[in-house]
């Protein structure tokens, strides 16, 4: 169950990074590890493919140093999803970490 929660966080991280610049899988793996996620190619690449399939990312193939890499950029649909996610994140943080709104549920 924890893995499912983290996969949601990872998707939001990916959309966030892709909204700043084009990203590739290798870079994302390193960046996510820097944030404490123990992920590898078997998690990151299928997630990138799913985000592309639903229209949140678009890919482009680039040759860098003689090697073919695939970079992902956020789409308008992805930006919309990221914006909605940010609102939900803010609400969650306020309720869970800052205990705002606790009296509403008691």
ABEGO torsion letter per residue (X at the ends): XAAAAAAAAAAAAAAAAAAABBBBAAAAAAAAAAAGBBBBAAAAAAAAAAAAAAGABBBBBBBBGGBBBBBBBBBAAAAAAAAAAAAAAAAAAAAAAAGBGAAAAX
